[in-house]
């Protein structure tokens, strides 16, 4: 069985957000190394930051720093290494 790639999960996240009337835009990594891959914006002013990884991979120390910083500012943050985990994050964001 093949592992889910980061690219496959990213496409899934974009499609899910679009289907809910929202957007999942790329995080600006030009000047902010380690910033989460996607900023997910859903109706009702729901905003979350999601780091995407290939299946079985974990965020780096710098990526974890950004996720904690954003969480401490009150945003929903997380990482997903499968489409299932990404879908769960989006469903939880909808509840915020």
C-alpha positions in Angstrom: 0.0 0.0 0.0 1.4 3.4 -1.0 1.7 6.3 1.4 -0.3 9.5 0.9 2.0 12.3 -0.5 2.0 15.8 0.8 0.8 17.0 -2.6 -2.2 14.6 -2.6 -3.2 15.8 0.9 -2.8 19.4 -0.2 -5.1 19.0 -3.2 -7.6 17.3 -0.9 -7.5 20.3 1.6 -8.0 22.9 -1.2 -11.0 20.9 -2.6 -12.6 20.5 0.8 -12.3 24.1 1.7 -13.6 25.2 -1.7 -16.6 22.8 -1.2 -17.5 24.4 2.0 -17.4 27.9 0.5 -14.0 28.8 1.8 -10.4 28.9 0.7 -7.2 27.1 1.7 -4.4 29.4 0.5 -0.7 28.8 0.6 1.2 30.2 3.6 3.8 32.8 2.6 7.1 31.1 3.2 9.2 33.6 1.3 10.2 35.5 4.4 8.9 33.1 7.1 10.6 29.8 6.9 8.6 27.0 8.6 5.2 28.9 8.3 2.3 26.4 8.0 1.6 25.2 4.4 -2.1 26.3 4.3 -4.2 29.0 5.8 -7.7 27.6 5.8 -10.5 30.2 5.8 -14.1 29.1 6.2 -17.4 30.9 6.3 -18.1 32.5 9.7 -14.6 34.0 10.0 -13.1 30.6 10.9 -9.3 30.6 10.3 -6.9 27.7 10.8 -3.3 27.0 10.0 -2.4 23.5 8.8 1.0 22.0 8.2 1.0 19.2 5.7 3.3 16.3 5.6 3.7 13.1 3.6 2.2 10.1 5.5 4.3 9.2 8.5 6.3 12.5 8.6 6.1 15.0 11.5 6.7 18.8 11.5 10.2 20.1 11.9 11.2 22.0 15.0 10.7 25.3 13.2 7.3 24.3 11.9 6.3 23.2 15.4 7.4 26.6 16.7 5.1 28.4 14.2 2.2 26.1 15.0 2.6 26.8 18.7 3.0 30.5 18.2 -0.2 30.7 16.1 -2.1 28.5 18.6 -1.0 30.7 21.5 -2.4 33.7 19.5 -5.8 31.9 19.6 -5.8 30.2 16.1 -6.7 26.6 15.4 -3.5 24.9 14.3 -2.5 21.4 13.4 -0.6 19.1 11.0 -1.9 16.3 8.8 0.0 13.5 7.2 -3.2 11.8 5.8 -6.3 13.1 4.0 -8.3 11.6 7.0 -6.4 13.8 9.5 -6.8 16.9 7.2 -10.5 16.2 6.9 -10.8 16.0 10.7 -9.0 19.3 11.1 -11.4 21.0 8.7 -14.4 19.5 10.5 -13.1 20.7 13.9 -12.4 24.2 12.4 -16.0 24.4 11.3 -17.1 23.9 14.9 -15.0 26.8 16.2 
